[in-house]
Amino acid sequence: MMTRRSALNLAAIAATTLLAALPAQAADTAPVARHVILLIGDGMNIEHEIAASQYLSGKPFSLSFHQLPYQGVQATWDVTTYERHGGRYDPQAIVPTLGYDPAKGGLLPYPLGPELDGARAYHLGAATDSASSATTWATGYKTDDGNISWLSGDPDRGGNRRDDGSLKTIAERLREARGFAIGVVSTVPFTHATPAAFVAHDKSRKHYTAIGSEILQRTRPDVVIGGGHPGTSGRPDFGFIAETDYADLKSGRYAADTVFVERQAGTDGAQALQAAARRAAAEGKKLVGLYGKKQGGLFDWPEPQHRPGAPRIERATTENPSYAEATLAALQVLARNPRGFFLMAEQGDIDWANHNNDYRHMVSTVASLHDGVKAVVDFVDRPGDDISWDNTLLIITADHSNSYMRIGKALGAGELPEQRSDDCNLTRCYPGGEVSYGSGGHSNELTRIYARGQGTELLKAQEGSWYPGTRIVDNTQLFHVMMQAAGVPVEPALKPVPVAAP
């Protein structure tokens, strides 16, 4: 068996060869990104990326984001994980290895680096949730499982926003400091953890309707597109949006400054959303798009087909837009602001598929993220406007890993393993052994970061600052990279204590 020290030495070599480094920008050039775009594959690890890539092309690293010039790795732990590992969390004296220990988990996620002895038990012992992880990107603070841009410990005083325990988000900061337009997109309810952390504040991610009311009535982003529709038939489900908020959107209470579009039976969701985005952009209005399944919740998942040599993913319904279509609609509205914009767009269904150990829907939802990234790159590349890579920062990452999936046998393009259910409960659904699962929950594995554009050199500068001798970036550092790239640097609120290089 490989020892931790020898494995770390091999992984250190792999880190220098598998992860491309960017050339340093001249020290006297301050990056100014007027467009900051953060795309999230919720619950996605590198094995999921490889599986989707194999299905689409027969190759392991052919997704759109695999082609971006910056590629790195990220630690995702939160305060709950830190304390379960035996630490007493003090934001002014953080011991990073109590959150993620490279000697136990590796310098790189498997299979980019070796799987260390005992790594599985370590990774599955404690891991962040989406709310606390998104809070790190949104605010630069670590917090507890379930918190939405709120201080650890759920205090009623403190923080940096209203002295009530809440934390100011990057969307709020960039709107105040730079006049940015702000938007959130998700394929899960817009009141769920990841989108909520950027435009709301709460001690519990489960307060869906209160979070929705804060977003729609107080934060009022320029764009909100997501799931959580109460339903197009039968008894409405108001679990994700308050009935009064939905009634106000339907009645036109916000019509003076908002275009509202929703899922409707028999209506093409992409066409309706695109028309609404054109109108909002032309009239200088906000855009709210509310979609989901026929009875609330998520977007309907794309359906991959087993077609060896000829991959094909079909739409489950045309009543919802795709992730790419929703993201492009948001960009169309946000781009009208000459001062700039911030967009967070989440492919949240990856996480749900992984909780079910559902390989085929994991493949189709990661492929959906691939399509969305390609659409965003094409949007920035299009001629005739002032949006370019000189003034745009694009980051793609995952908030945490999920399911501890491992590929047993590489499949070719268009191939799917025999799968006996969409709710698989570890390996019982996969008799061929092509894939195995270690969990139906989150893990503490490193996730990948991909980036392009103005400010990517800032990511390179953060590598190893919490973990000397590695290229690991802490997730709170993405907040500071985005803020600095936009020309609004923020003094870090967290202070790690020095740790020895491996």
C-alpha positions in Angstrom: 0.0 0.0 0.0 1.2 3.5 -0.7 2.3 5.6 2.3 1.0 9.1 2.8 4.4 10.6 2.3 5.2 8.8 -0.9 1.7 9.6 -2.2 2.1 13.2 -1.4 5.4 13.4 -3.2 3.9 11.8 -6.3 0.9 14.2 -6.0 3.2 17.2 -5.8 4.8 16.1 -9.1 1.3 15.6 -10.6 0.3 19.1 -9.4 2.9 20.7 -11.5 2.1 18.8 -14.6 -1.6 18.2 -14.6 -2.7 21.7 -13.5 -1.6 24.4 -15.9 -0.1 27.5 -14.4 -0.8 31.0 -15.8 1.9 33.5 -16.5 2.0 36.2 -13.9 0.5 39.6 -14.9 2.8 42.6 -14.5 2.8 43.8 -10.9 1.8 47.3 -11.8 -1.4 46.2 -13.7 -4.5 46.2 -11.5 -7.1 43.9 -13.0 -10.5 45.4 -13.5 -13.3 42.9 -14.3 -16.5 44.7 -15.0 -18.3 41.4 -15.5 -17.9 38.7 -12.9 -19.5 35.3 -13.7 -19.5 32.4 -11.2 -20.9 29.1 -12.5 -21.5 26.3 -10.0 -21.8 22.6 -10.5 -23.4 21.7 -7.2 -22.1 18.5 -5.7 -19.7 17.8 -8.6 -16.3 16.1 -8.3 -13.7 15.2 -10.9 -15.0 11.7 -11.4 -18.4 13.1 -12.3 -16.7 15.4 -14.8 -14.8 12.5 -16.3 -17.9 10.4 -16.6 -19.9 13.1 -18.5 -16.9 13.8 -20.7 -16.6 10.1 -21.6 -20.3 9.9 -22.4 -20.1 13.0 -24.7 -16.8 12.3 -26.5 -15.2 9.0 -25.3 -12.4 11.1 -23.7 -11.9 11.9 -20.0 -11.2 15.7 -20.2 -13.1 17.2 -23.1 -15.8 19.3 -21.4 -15.9 23.0 -22.2 -14.4 24.0 -18.8 -11.6 21.5 -19.2 -10.3 23.8 -22.0 -10.0 26.9 -19.8 -6.5 28.2 -19.1 -6.6 28.2 -15.3 -7.2 24.9 -13.6 -6.8 24.5 -9.8 -8.2 22.8 -6.7 -10.2 24.1 -3.8 -10.8 23.1 -0.1 -14.5 23.3 0.8 -14.7 22.7 4.5 -17.0 24.7 6.8 -17.1 25.5 10.5 -19.1 22.3 11.3 -16.6 20.1 9.5 -13.7 21.9 11.3 -15.2 21.3 14.7 -16.0 17.6 13.9 -12.3 17.2 13.1 -11.5 18.3 16.6 -10.9 22.0 16.1 -12.3 24.9 18.1 -13.1 27.5 15.5 -11.5 30.9 15.9 -11.7 33.1 12.7 -8.5 34.8 13.9 -6.5 31.6 14.4 -7.6 29.0 11.8 -5.6 25.8 11.5 -6.4 25.0 7.9 -5.4 21.3 8.2 -8.2 20.8 10.7 -10.6 21.7 7.9 -8.8 19.8 5.1 -5.6 17.9 5.7 -3.6 17.1 2.5 -1.8 14.4 4.4 -5.1 12.5 4.8 -7.1 13.6 1.8 -4.3 14.3 -0.8 -2.9 17.3 -2.6 -5.1 16.6 -5.6 -8.5 14.9 -5.9 -8.5 11.3 -7.1 -7.8 10.3 -9.9 -5.6 13.4 -10.5 -3.6 12.2 -7.5 -3.4 8.9 -5.7 -6.0 7.7 -3.3 -4.3 7.7 0.1 -4.8 5.0 2.7 -7.8 5.9 4.8 -8.9 8.7 2.5 -12.4 7.4 2.0 -13.1 7.3 5.8 -11.6 10.8 6.1 -13.6 12.3 3.3 -16.9 10.8 4.4 -16.4 11.6 8.0 -17.5 15.3 7.8 -18.2 17.7 4.9 -19.7 21.1 4.2 -23.3 21.7 3.0 -24.3 24.0 0.2 -25.4 26.9 2.4 -22.2 27.3 4.3 -20.1 26.6 1.2 -21.9 29.2 -0.9 -21.6 31.7 2.0 -17.8 31.4 1.7 -17.9 32.6 -1.9 -20.5 35.2 -1.2 -19.0 36.8 1.9 -15.4 35.5 2.5 -16.5 34.0 5.9 -16.7 30.4 7.1 -19.9 29.5 8.8 -22.0 26.5 10.1 -23.9 24.0 8.1 -27.2 25.5 7.0 -26.4 29.2 7.4 -27.2 31.6 4.6 -24.7 34.5 4.8 -24.8 34.6 8.6 -22.1 34.4 11.2 -21.2 31.1 12.7 -23.0 30.4 15.9 -26.2 32.2 14.7 -25.7 35.4 16.8 -28.2 38.3 16.8 -25.4 40.8 16.9 -22.2 41.4 14.9 -21.4 40.7 11.3 -20.6 43.4 8.8 -24.0 44.4 7.5 -26.7 45.4 10.0 -25.1 44.4 13.3 -27.6 41.5 13.4 -25.3 38.6 12.6 -25.8 38.9 8.9 -23.0 39.2 6.4 -22.8 41.5 3.3 -22.5 39.5 0.1 -20.4 40.1 -3.0 -23.6 41.0 -4.9 -24.5 43.7 -2.4 -20.9 45.0 -2.3 -20.5 45.2 -6.0 -23.9 46.9 -6.5 -23.0 49.5 -3.8 -19.4 50.1 -4.7 -19.5 49.8 -8.5 -23.1 50.1 -9.5 -23.1 46.5 -10.8 -26.3 44.8 -11.9 -26.7 41.5 -10.0 -28.3 38.2 -10.8 -28.8 34.6 -9.7 -29.8 31.6 -11.8 -30.5 28.0 -10.6 -32.0 24.8 -11.9 -33.3 24.2 -8.3 -35.6 26.5 -6.3 -34.2 30.0 -6.3 -34.7 30.0 -2.5 -32.3 27.1 -2.1 -28.9 27.4 -0.4 -26.6 28.3 -3.3 -28.5 31.1 -4.9 -29.9 32.3 -1.6 -26.5 32.8 -0.1 -25.7 35.5 -2.6 -28.8 37.6 -2.3 -30.3 36.7 1.1 -29.4 36.2 4.8 -30.8 33.7 7.2 -29.8 31.5 10.1 -31.4 28.5 8.3 -31.5 27.5 4.7 -34.8 25.8 5.3 -36.7 29.1 5.7 -37.5 29.0 2.0 -40.5 31.4 1.9 -38.8 34.0 4.1 -35.7 33.8 2.0 -37.8 34.2 -1.1 -39.5 37.3 0.3 -36.2 38.9 1.2 -34.9 38.3 -2.3 -38.0 39.5 -4.1 -39.0 42.3 -1.8 -35.8 43.7 -0.3 -32.6 42.6 -2.2 -34.4 42.8 -5.5 -31.7 41.5 -7.9 -31.9 42.6 -11.5 -32.3 38.9 -12.5 -33.8 35.9 -10.6 -34.3 32.8 -12.6 -34.9 29.4 -10.9 -37.1 26.6 -9.8 -39.7 26.5 -7.1 -42.8 27.1 -9.2 -45.9 26.2 -7.2 -47.2 24.0 -10.1 -49.0 24.2 -13.4 -51.8 21.8 -12.4 -53.4 20.4 -9.3 -52.9 21.8 -5.8 -50.2 24.5 -5.8 -47.1 23.8 -3.7 -46.0 27.0 -2.0 -43.1 25.3 -0.1 -40.5 27.4 -2.0 -42.2 30.7 -2.6 -44.7 32.5 -0.4 -48.2 32.5 -1.8 -48.4 36.3 -1.4 -45.1 36.8 -3.3 -46.3 34.6 -6.1 -49.6 36.5 -6.2 -47.8 39.8 -6.4 -45.7 38.6 -9.3 -48.8 37.2 -11.1 -50.9 40.3 -10.5 -48.3 42.7 -11.8 -47.6 44.5 -8.6 -44.0 44.8 -9.7 -44.9 45.5 -13.3 -43.5 49.0 -13.2 -39.9 47.7 -13.0 -40.1 43.9 -13.4 -40.9 41.4 -16.2 -42.2 38.2 -14.8 -42.3 34.9 -16.8 -43.3 31.5 -15.5 -43.7 27.9 -16.5 -47.0 27.3 -18.3 -48.4 24.1 -19.6 -47.8 23.7 -23.3 -45.6 26.8 -23.5 -42.0 26.6 -24.7 -40.1 27.8 -21.6 -36.9 28.8 -23.5 -38.8 30.9 -26.0 -40.9 32.6 -23.3 -37.9 33.4 -21.2 -35.9 34.7 -24.1 -38.8 37.0 -25.0 -39.1 38.2 -21.4 -35.3 38.9 -21.3 -35.5 40.9 -24.5 -38.3 42.9 -23.1 -36.6 43.5 -19.8 -33.4 44.6 -21.5 -35.2 46.9 -23.9 -37.3 48.5 -21.2 -34.6 48.6 -18.5 -36.5 46.3 -16.2 -35.7 43.5 -13.8 -36.4 39.9 -14.8 -38.0 37.1 -12.7 -38.3 33.7 -14.2 -40.0 31.0 -12.2 -39.8 27.4 -13.4 -39.6 23.8 -12.0 -41.5 20.6 -12.1 -45.2 20.5 -12.5 -45.5 20.5 -8.8 -42.7 22.9 -7.6 -39.1 22.0 -7.1 -36.4 21.4 -9.6 -36.2 21.7 -13.4 -36.9 18.4 -15.1 -33.6 16.6 -15.6 -32.3 16.0 -19.2 -32.5 12.3 -20.3 -29.4 10.7 -21.7 -29.8 7.8 -24.1 -27.7 4.7 -24.3 -26.4 5.0 -27.9 -22.9 3.7 -28.2 -20.9 5.9 -30.5 -23.7 8.4 -30.8 -24.4 10.2 -27.5 -27.7 11.9 -27.2 -29.4 13.8 -24.4 -33.1 14.6 -24.8 -35.1 17.3 -23.1 -37.5 15.9 -20.5 -39.9 18.8 -21.3 -39.8 22.0 -23.3 -41.8 23.9 -20.6 -38.5 24.7 -18.7 -35.5 26.4 -20.2 -32.2 24.6 -20.1 -29.5 25.7 -17.8 -27.7 27.3 -20.7 -30.8 29.1 -21.9 -31.6 30.4 -18.4 -28.0 31.7 -18.0 -28.0 33.4 -21.4 -31.3 35.1 -20.6 -29.8 36.5 -17.4 -26.7 37.7 -19.2 -28.8 39.5 -21.8 -30.5 41.5 -19.1 -27.4 42.1 -16.9 -25.2 43.1 -19.9 -27.3 46.3 -20.5 -25.7 47.9 -17.4 -22.6 49.8 -18.6 -21.1 49.8 -15.1 -20.9 46.0 -15.1 -22.6 43.0 -13.5 -22.2 40.0 -11.2 -23.9 36.7 -12.0 -24.0 33.4 -10.1 -25.6 30.6 -12.1 -25.9 27.1 -10.5 -26.5 23.8 -12.1 -28.0 22.4 -8.9 -29.4 19.1 -10.2 -25.9 17.5 -10.2 -26.1 17.3 -6.4 -29.6 15.8 -6.4 -28.6 13.1 -8.9 -25.6 12.3 -6.8 -27.6 12.0 -3.6 -29.6 9.3 -5.4 -26.4 7.7 -6.8 -28.1 8.2 -10.1 -25.3 7.9 -12.7 -27.3 8.6 -15.9 -28.9 11.8 -14.6 -25.5 12.8 -13.1 -24.1 12.5 -16.6 -26.8 14.6 -18.1 -26.7 17.3 -15.5 -22.9 17.7 -15.7 -23.4 17.8 -19.5 -25.9 20.6 -18.9 -23.2 22.5 -17.0 -20.8 21.9 -20.0 -23.4 23.4 -22.3 -23.8 26.4 -20.1 -20.1 27.1 -19.8 -19.8 26.9 -23.6 -22.7 29.3 -24.0 -21.1 31.8 -21.6 -17.7 31.6 -23.4 -19.5 32.2 -26.7 -21.4 35.1 -25.2 -18.1 36.8 -24.1 -16.5 36.0 -27.4 -19.2 37.5 -29.6 -18.2 40.6 -31.5 -20.0 44.0 -31.5 -20.1 44.8 -27.7 -17.8 45.9 -25.0 -17.7 42.5 -23.2 -14.4 40.8 -23.6 -11.9 38.7 -21.7 -10.0 41.9 -20.8 -12.9 43.0 -18.6 -14.6 39.7 -17.7 -13.7 37.1 -15.1 -15.3 33.6 -15.5 -15.0 31.0 -12.7 -16.4 27.5 -12.8 -16.3 25.3 -9.6 -18.2 23.1 -7.3 -19.3 23.8 -3.7 -18.4 20.3 -2.5 -18.2 16.7 -3.7 -21.0 14.3 -3.4 -21.4 10.5 -3.4 -17.7 9.4 -3.4 -18.3 8.0 -6.9 -15.5 6.0 -8.5 -15.3 4.8 -12.1 -14.5 1.1 -12.3 -14.4 0.9 -16.1 -14.2 3.7 -18.6 -17.2 3.8 -21.0 -17.1 5.0 -24.5 -19.1 7.9 -26.1 -22.8 7.4 -25.8 -22.5 4.5 -23.4 -24.2 4.2 -20.1 -23.9 1.3 -17.5 -26.8 -0.9 -16.8 -28.8 0.9 -14.1 -31.8 -0.6 -12.4 -33.3 2.5 -10.8 -33.0 6.3 -10.6 -32.6 6.0 -6.8 -29.8 3.5 -6.5 -28.6 3.5 -2.9 -24.9 2.9 -3.4 -23.8 0.1 -5.8 -26.8 -2.2 -5.9 -28.1 -0.7 -9.2 -24.9 -1.3 -11.2 -24.3 -5.1 -11.7 -21.6 -4.5 -14.4 -19.2 -2.8 -12.0 -18.6 0.2 -14.2 -19.3 2.6 -11.4 -19.4 2.4 -7.6 -20.6 4.8 -4.9 -19.3 5.2 -1.3 -22.1 7.5 0.0 -25.3 9.2 -0.7 -24.0 12.4 0.9 -21.4 15.1 0.6 -17.7 14.4 1.0 -14.7 16.6 2.0 -12.8 15.9 -1.2 -11.1 18.8 -3.0 -13.1 20.2 -5.9 -11.8 21.8 -9.1 -11.6 25.4 -10.1 -11.6 26.5 -13.8 -11.2 30.1 -14.8 -10.6 32.5 -17.7 -10.3 36.2 -18.1 -9.3 39.3 -16.1 -8.2 38.3 -12.6 -7.2 34.7 -13.1 -3.7 35.5 -12.1 -5.2 36.4 -8.7 -6.2 32.8 -8.3 -2.7 31.7 -9.0 -1.4 34.1 -6.3 -3.7 32.5 -3.7 -2.5 29.0 -4.3 -0.8 27.5 -1.2 -1.2 30.5 1.0 -3.3 28.5 3.4 -1.6 25.2 2.5 2.2 25.9 1.9 3.8 23.6 -0.6 0.5 22.9 -2.4 -1.7 24.5 -5.0 -4.8 24.3 -2.9 -7.0 27.4 -2.7 -9.5 27.8 0.2 -13.0 28.5 -0.9 -13.1 31.8 1.0 -10.3 33.0 -1.2 -12.6 32.9 -4.3 -14.6 35.8 -2.7 -11.4 37.9 -2.4 -10.3 37.0 -5.9 -13.6 38.1 -7.4 -13.7 41.3 -5.3 -10.1 42.3 -6.1 -10.7 41.5 -9.8 -13.6 43.9 -9.8 -11.4 46.6 -8.3 -13.0 46.4 -4.8 -10.5 44.6 -2.6 -11.7 43.5 0.9 -9.4 42.9 3.9 -9.7 39.2 4.8 -11.8 38.6 7.9 -10.1 35.2 8.5 -6.5 34.6 9.6 -4.9 31.2 9.2 -2.0 30.2 11.4 1.1 29.0 9.6 1.2 25.3 8.8 4.2 23.2 7.6 4.5 22.2 4.0 4.0 18.5 3.3 
